[in-house]
Amino acid sequence: MQTTTNAANTDFPIAIIGAGFAGIGMAIQLKKAGIGSFTMFERAGEIGGTWRDNTYPGAACDVPSHVYSFSFEQKSDWSRAFAESSEIQAYLLGVVDKWRLRPHMRFNTEIVEARFDEGRGLWTLTTDHGEQFTARVVISGVGGLVDPATPQINGLENFRGAQFHTARWNHQYDLRDKRVAVIGTGASAVQVVPSIAPIVGTLSVFQRTAAWVMPKHDKQYADSTKRFLGRHRAVLNLSRLLKYWVSEAFGPMVFLDSKSLSAIGEKVSLQHLRACVKNPELRAKLTPTFQFGCKRVLISDDYWPAFERPNVELITEAIDEVLSDRIRTTDGVEHRVDAIILATGFKLGLTKAPFPVIGRGAKTLDDAWKGGAVAYKGMTISGFPNWFILMGPNTGPGHTSVLVYTEAQIAYAVQAIKKLIGEKLKFVDVKQEVQDRYNDGLQRRMKYMSWSSGCHSWYLSPDGSNHALFPGFASEYVVRARKFKASEYEIVKA
């Protein structure tokens, strides 16, 4: 059996699973705390996670660039207000090199099982190569939106043309002058549709549910602005802070089940729709019928205008069957296409463990989550000692940057690790009653949230419960997660 022995403190090995924003941020904060005994396991061949995988035309963040970056590694020279995926990936690559994290990384190494030995207080991680590593602490940064979701459409496997998901874009396939179908009208579709519409022959967009879309107001930053922010870091900090608090201020309009607050967002979105689309029949098809905030609110300046192009068609009839070279809808119309692009999102990793995780008493994480994924403050699970999740259950934002939550979780985990090392503890395990009380409180609040107002979304589990989003302000979550309290945990000394 091998152990994670990359640097100092080799008697306290730490495993970080995943090298996206969460894993990278965790590694940096461990280094800053003087803890170098960590190894990062990444199943792909490079860091980046979402921003490594999503390279489709138009791929970009829908959070302002200055907010969608580490608070401790701010970038003054973002090229535009909402950075494209390639620029975010370049930012992460630069951060990794600056902090010299590559010696800690094992690429093309997927963890396929984790098993806790209560007697030794150690986790054994097994890789897809059959190797085994032991760790005192495991940080799971695998992310919830990683694996593309393939829709259950009759005959999809029979299509003979090109077919790929937005998160697995086929850059070798030339879309120019092709008959292209896009299935889905969510966050990736609003970016890819206007990006490919000018080059394809025809574009058929298959919409199951219309989405609320808000103006994006994207813009390029002038070189003078970038230089100014680089010289005046206080202004950069203030700009970031203002953008964050603006998103917090608009939060209740998105996440509260309030007709009056939702009406504000709906009014702005409908005005945007009228400005973008002149055809009243087309506008009617693009108008949502559910409450603002119930599904993810999208932002775009060019998505709706794309449908007024003569080569773009919006199809709202349901798909009946995919044939070898066409898509037939339930009205009997057959749409010939050369390529199908699936803009159908991701499998939400909050219904089961990402791989077998076996804790105390041979309890599996799947067993612990059979009634829905739960964790104390989204980070620790009773029965799974020294296991910390970044962006776990009920820590997703509906209105602001996910990194606000991630950084709070990283700080919490570092506090716990310092206590484990400083007091020579074997493990800490959150008390079941503490976890239950916290999650019962969250679920009681869910009935007051917009996503519980009746629509179907990826936020919700099959039983209608929400184990994805935090029901409130990001600032509230940060305050609640600011301190690791040993009294809430079972403490076992070495």
C-alpha positions in Angstrom: 0.0 0.0 0.0 1.3 3.4 -0.9 0.7 6.6 1.0 0.4 10.2 0.0 3.9 11.4 0.7 4.6 14.4 -1.4 6.0 17.0 1.0 6.3 18.0 4.6 4.0 16.5 7.4 4.1 13.1 5.6 2.7 11.5 8.8 -0.6 13.4 8.1 -1.4 12.6 4.4 -4.3 14.4 2.9 -6.1 13.4 -0.4 -7.9 16.0 -2.5 -10.1 14.5 -5.1 -10.6 16.7 -8.2 -8.5 19.6 -9.6 -11.2 22.1 -10.4 -11.7 25.4 -8.6 -12.6 23.6 -5.4 -9.6 21.3 -5.3 -7.1 24.0 -6.4 -8.4 26.4 -3.8 -8.1 23.8 -1.1 -4.6 23.0 -2.0 -3.5 26.6 -2.0 -5.0 27.2 1.5 -3.3 24.1 2.8 0.0 25.4 1.5 -0.7 28.8 3.1 -1.3 27.0 6.4 2.0 25.3 6.2 0.5 21.9 5.4 2.2 20.3 2.4 1.3 16.6 2.8 -1.5 16.5 0.3 -2.0 14.8 -3.0 -4.5 15.8 -5.7 -6.1 13.1 -7.7 -7.6 14.1 -11.1 -9.2 11.6 -13.4 -8.5 13.8 -16.5 -5.2 14.7 -17.9 -5.3 18.4 -16.9 -6.7 20.7 -14.2 -9.8 22.9 -14.7 -12.9 20.8 -14.2 -15.9 22.6 -15.8 -13.6 25.0 -17.6 -11.4 22.3 -19.1 -14.4 20.3 -20.3 -16.7 23.0 -21.6 -15.1 24.4 -24.8 -18.2 24.7 -26.9 -18.6 28.0 -29.0 -19.8 30.8 -26.7 -18.9 29.0 -23.5 -18.6 31.6 -20.8 -19.3 32.2 -17.1 -22.7 33.8 -16.2 -21.1 35.4 -13.1 -19.0 38.6 -13.4 -15.3 37.8 -14.0 -14.1 39.7 -11.0 -16.4 37.7 -8.7 -15.7 34.4 -10.4 -12.2 34.1 -9.2 -10.5 33.4 -5.9 -10.7 36.3 -3.4 -7.0 35.6 -2.6 -6.0 35.4 -6.2 -7.8 38.3 -7.9 -7.1 39.0 -11.6 -7.1 42.6 -12.7 -6.9 42.1 -16.4 -9.9 40.0 -17.3 -10.7 40.7 -21.0 -14.4 41.2 -20.5 -17.2 41.5 -17.9 -18.1 37.8 -18.3 -15.1 35.7 -19.0 -15.1 33.0 -21.7 -14.2 29.5 -20.6 -10.7 29.6 -22.2 -9.8 32.6 -20.2 -11.0 31.1 -16.9 -9.0 27.9 -17.7 -5.9 30.0 -18.4 -6.5 31.8 -15.0 -6.6 28.4 -13.2 -3.5 27.2 -15.0 -1.7 30.3 -14.0 -2.8 29.9 -10.3 -1.6 26.3 -10.3 1.8 27.2 -11.6 2.2 30.2 -9.3 1.5 28.0 -6.2 3.6 25.1 -7.6 0.8 22.6 -7.2 1.8 20.2 -10.0 4.2 18.1 -7.9 1.2 17.3 -5.7 -0.9 16.1 -8.6 -1.7 12.7 -10.1 -3.4 13.0 -13.4 -5.4 10.3 -15.3 -6.1 8.8 -11.9 -9.7 8.2 -10.9 -10.7 7.2 -7.4 -13.1 4.3 -7.6 -13.5 3.4 -3.9 -12.9 4.9 -0.5 -13.0 2.9 2.7 -12.5 4.0 6.3 -10.5 2.0 8.8 -11.9 3.1 12.2 -9.1 1.4 14.2 -6.4 3.3 12.4 -8.4 6.4 11.6 -7.3 6.2 7.9 -9.1 6.2 4.6 -7.9 3.8 1.9 -8.5 5.1 -1.6 -8.4 2.8 -4.6 -7.7 4.1 -8.1 -8.9 2.8 -11.4 -5.4 1.4 -11.9 -5.7 -0.7 -8.8 -3.4 1.3 -6.8 -4.2 2.1 -3.1 -3.4 5.2 -1.1 -4.0 6.0 2.5 -5.0 9.4 3.8 -6.0 10.8 7.2 -8.3 13.4 5.6 -10.1 13.3 2.3 -11.3 16.4 0.6 -13.9 15.6 -2.1 -14.0 18.3 -4.8 -15.5 16.2 -7.5 -18.3 18.7 -8.2 -22.0 18.0 -8.8 -22.1 19.1 -12.5 -19.4 16.9 -14.1 -20.9 14.1 -16.1 -23.0 15.1 -19.1 -26.7 14.0 -19.0 -28.0 12.2 -22.1 -31.7 12.6 -22.5 -34.0 9.6 -22.8 -35.2 10.1 -26.4 -36.6 7.3 -28.4 -34.2 6.3 -31.2 -31.3 8.7 -30.3 -28.8 5.8 -30.6 -29.9 5.3 -34.2 -28.9 8.7 -35.5 -26.1 8.3 -38.1 -24.9 11.9 -38.3 -22.7 13.7 -35.9 -23.9 13.7 -32.3 -22.2 15.2 -29.2 -22.9 17.0 -25.9 -21.9 20.6 -25.4 -19.5 19.5 -22.6 -17.8 17.1 -25.0 -17.7 19.3 -28.0 -16.4 17.8 -31.3 -14.0 20.4 -32.6 -13.2 18.2 -35.6 -16.7 18.4 -36.9 -17.3 21.4 -39.2 -20.7 22.9 -38.6 -20.5 25.3 -41.5 -23.6 25.0 -43.8 -24.8 22.0 -42.0 -28.4 21.2 -40.8 -28.0 21.3 -37.1 -30.3 20.5 -34.2 -29.8 21.7 -30.7 -31.8 19.8 -28.0 -32.3 21.8 -24.9 -32.7 25.5 -24.0 -30.8 25.9 -20.8 -27.6 27.6 -19.7 -25.3 26.1 -22.4 -27.9 26.4 -25.2 -28.3 30.2 -24.6 -24.6 30.5 -25.3 -24.1 28.0 -28.1 -27.2 28.8 -30.2 -26.2 32.5 -31.0 -22.6 31.4 -31.5 -23.2 28.8 -34.2 -26.4 30.4 -35.8 -24.4 32.6 -38.2 -22.3 29.7 -39.7 -24.7 26.8 -39.9 -27.0 26.1 -42.8 -30.1 25.7 -40.7 -30.5 25.5 -36.9 -33.4 23.7 -35.3 -33.7 24.4 -31.6 -35.9 21.9 -29.7 -37.4 23.5 -26.6 -39.2 21.6 -23.9 -39.6 24.6 -21.6 -39.0 28.3 -22.2 -36.6 30.0 -19.8 -36.5 33.3 -18.1 -33.6 35.3 -19.6 -32.2 38.5 -18.2 -29.9 41.0 -20.1 -26.3 40.2 -19.7 -24.7 43.6 -20.4 -21.4 42.0 -21.3 -18.6 44.2 -22.5 -14.9 44.2 -23.2 -12.6 45.9 -20.7 -10.3 48.6 -22.2 -6.6 48.2 -21.7 -6.6 51.4 -19.6 -9.1 49.9 -17.2 -7.1 46.7 -16.8 -3.9 48.7 -16.1 -5.8 50.9 -13.6 -7.1 48.0 -11.7 -3.7 46.4 -11.7 -2.1 49.4 -10.1 -5.0 50.1 -7.7 -5.8 46.8 -6.0 -8.1 48.6 -3.5 -10.3 49.6 -6.3 -10.3 46.1 -7.7 -11.3 44.8 -4.3 -14.0 47.3 -4.0 -15.3 46.5 -7.5 -15.5 42.8 -6.6 -17.2 43.6 -3.3 -19.8 45.8 -5.0 -20.6 43.2 -7.6 -21.1 40.6 -4.9 -23.4 42.7 -2.8 -25.4 43.6 -5.9 -26.0 39.9 -6.5 -27.0 39.5 -2.9 -29.4 42.4 -3.1 -31.2 40.8 -6.1 -31.1 37.4 -4.5 -34.6 37.4 -2.9 -36.1 38.2 -6.3 -34.6 34.9 -7.5 -34.9 32.5 -4.6 -37.9 33.6 -2.5 -41.4 32.4 -3.4 -42.8 35.9 -3.5 -45.1 36.8 -6.3 -44.3 40.5 -5.9 -40.6 40.0 -6.0 -40.8 37.5 -8.8 -42.9 40.0 -10.8 -39.9 42.4 -10.8 -37.7 39.9 -12.5 -40.4 38.7 -14.8 -41.1 42.3 -15.9 -37.4 43.0 -16.7 -37.1 39.7 -18.6 -40.3 40.3 -20.7 -39.1 43.8 -21.6 -35.9 42.2 -22.7 -37.8 39.6 -24.8 -39.9 42.4 -26.5 -36.8 44.3 -27.3 -35.1 41.2 -28.8 -38.0 39.5 -30.7 -40.6 41.4 -32.8 -42.6 38.4 -33.9 -45.5 38.0 -31.4 -46.0 34.3 -32.1 -42.3 33.6 -31.6 -42.4 35.7 -28.4 -45.3 33.7 -27.1 -43.3 30.5 -27.6 -40.3 32.0 -25.8 -42.3 33.2 -22.8 -42.0 31.0 -19.7 -45.2 30.0 -17.8 -43.6 29.2 -14.5 -42.5 31.6 -11.7 -39.3 33.5 -12.0 -36.5 31.7 -10.1 -38.2 28.3 -10.1 -35.7 27.2 -12.7 -32.2 28.6 -13.3 -32.4 32.2 -14.5 -30.3 32.7 -17.6 -28.5 35.8 -18.9 -27.9 36.6 -22.5 -28.0 39.5 -24.9 -27.9 37.5 -28.1 -29.9 34.3 -27.5 -33.4 35.6 -28.2 -32.4 37.7 -31.2 -30.9 34.5 -32.8 -34.4 33.2 -33.3 -35.2 36.0 -35.7 -32.5 34.8 -38.1 -34.1 33.2 -41.2 -32.1 30.0 -40.8 -33.1 29.4 -37.1 -36.3 27.6 -36.1 -37.7 27.2 -32.6 -39.5 23.9 -32.2 -41.8 23.5 -29.2 -43.5 20.2 -30.1 -42.0 17.3 -28.2 -39.6 14.9 -29.9 -41.4 11.6 -30.7 -38.4 9.7 -32.2 -34.9 10.2 -33.7 -34.4 8.4 -37.0 -31.1 7.8 -38.9 -31.1 11.3 -40.5 -34.0 13.2 -39.0 -36.0 14.1 -35.8 -39.7 13.4 -35.8 -41.9 15.5 -33.4 -45.2 14.5 -32.0 -47.1 16.5 -34.6 -45.7 14.2 -37.2 -43.3 16.7 -38.7 -39.8 15.3 -39.6 -36.8 17.6 -39.4 -33.8 16.5 -41.4 -30.5 17.2 -39.7 -26.8 16.4 -40.2 -25.8 16.9 -36.6 -27.4 16.8 -33.1 -26.0 18.8 -30.3 -27.2 17.9 -26.8 -27.4 20.9 -24.6 -29.0 18.9 -21.9 -26.9 19.7 -18.8 -25.4 17.3 -16.3 -26.2 14.4 -14.1 -26.6 16.0 -10.7 -24.3 14.1 -8.3 -26.5 14.5 -5.3 -28.6 11.4 -5.4 -25.8 8.9 -4.8 -22.1 8.8 -4.1 -19.7 9.5 -7.0 -18.0 6.1 -6.2 -18.4 3.6 -3.4 -17.6 5.4 -0.1 -17.6 3.1 3.0 -17.5 4.7 6.4 -17.7 3.6 10.0 -19.4 0.2 10.6 -19.3 -0.6 6.8 -22.0 2.1 6.2 -22.0 3.3 2.6 -22.6 6.8 1.5 -25.3 5.5 -0.8 -27.1 4.1 2.3 -26.7 7.4 4.1 -28.2 9.2 1.1 -31.0 6.9 0.2 -33.5 9.5 1.4 -31.6 12.3 -0.4 -28.1 13.7 -0.1 -27.5 15.5 3.2 -24.4 16.8 5.0 -23.8 19.2 7.9 -23.4 22.6 6.3 -23.0 20.7 3.1 -19.5 19.5 4.1 -19.4 16.6 6.6 -21.5 13.5 7.0 -22.1 11.5 10.2 -20.4 8.2 10.0 -17.8 9.3 7.5 -15.0 10.8 9.7 -12.4 13.2 8.3 -14.3 13.3 5.0 -15.0 16.9 3.8 -17.1 17.7 0.7 -16.6 21.0 -1.2 -19.9 22.1 -2.9 -21.9 19.3 -1.3 -25.6 19.0 -0.7 -27.6 22.3 -0.3 -24.6 24.5 -1.0 -25.4 25.6 -4.5 -26.2 29.3 -5.2 -29.2 30.3 -7.2 -28.1 33.9 -7.6 -24.4 34.5 -7.1 -20.9 33.1 -7.5 -20.4 29.5 -6.3 -16.9 30.5 -5.2 -18.3 32.4 -2.2 -19.6 29.1 -0.8 -16.5 27.2 -1.9 -14.1 29.5 -0.1 -16.1 29.3 3.1 -16.0 25.5 2.9 -12.3 25.5 2.3 -11.7 27.7 5.3 -13.8 25.4 7.5 -12.0 22.3 6.4 -8.6 23.9 7.0 -9.7 24.8 10.6 -10.7 21.1 11.1 -7.4 19.9 9.7 -5.4 22.2 11.9 -7.2 20.9 15.0 -6.6 17.3 13.9 -2.9 18.0 13.5 -2.5 20.3 16.5 -4.2 18.0 19.0 -3.0 14.8 17.4 -6.6 13.5 16.9 -7.5 10.3 15.1 -10.6 11.7 13.6 -13.6 14.0 13.9 -17.1 12.8 13.0 -20.1 15.1 13.0 -22.8 14.1 15.4 -25.9 12.6 13.8 -28.3 14.9 15.8 -26.3 18.0 14.8 -26.5 17.0 11.1 -30.2 16.1 11.4 -31.1 19.4 13.1 -29.3 21.4 10.5 -30.9 19.7 7.5 -34.3 19.6 9.0 -34.0 23.4 9.4 -33.0 23.8 5.7 -35.9 21.6 4.4 -38.4 23.6 6.5 -37.3 26.7 4.7 -37.6 25.2 1.2 -41.4 25.7 1.1 -40.7 29.4 1.0 -38.3 29.2 -1.9 -39.2 29.9 -5.6 -37.9 26.5 -6.8 -40.7 24.9 -4.7 -43.4 26.8 -6.5 -44.4 24.0 -8.9 -42.0 23.7 -11.9 -39.7 20.8 -12.6 -36.0 21.5 -12.6 -32.6 19.8 -12.0 -32.6 21.5 -8.6 -35.2 18.9 -7.4 -34.9 15.2 -6.5 -37.5 12.8 -7.9 -39.5 13.2 -4.7 -39.6 16.9 -5.2 -37.1 17.8 -2.4 -34.2 20.1 -2.9 -30.8 18.9 -2.0 -28.9 21.1 -4.4 -29.4 24.8 -3.4 -28.9 26.8 -0.2 -32.2 28.4 0.8 -31.0 31.9 1.5 -28.2 34.5 1.0 -24.6 33.5 0.3 -23.6 35.8 3.2 -25.8 33.8 5.6 -24.0 30.6 4.6 -20.6 32.2 5.0 -21.5 33.3 8.5 -22.9 29.8 9.4 -19.7 28.1 8.1 -17.2 30.5 9.5 -16.1 28.4 12.5 -15.4 24.7 13.0 -17.0 23.8 16.4 -15.5 20.7 18.0 -18.6 20.4 20.2 -20.6 19.5 17.2 -18.3 16.5 16.4 -17.4 13.2 18.0 -13.7 13.6 18.8 -11.5 10.5 18.8 -8.0 10.9 20.0 -5.1 9.0 18.5 
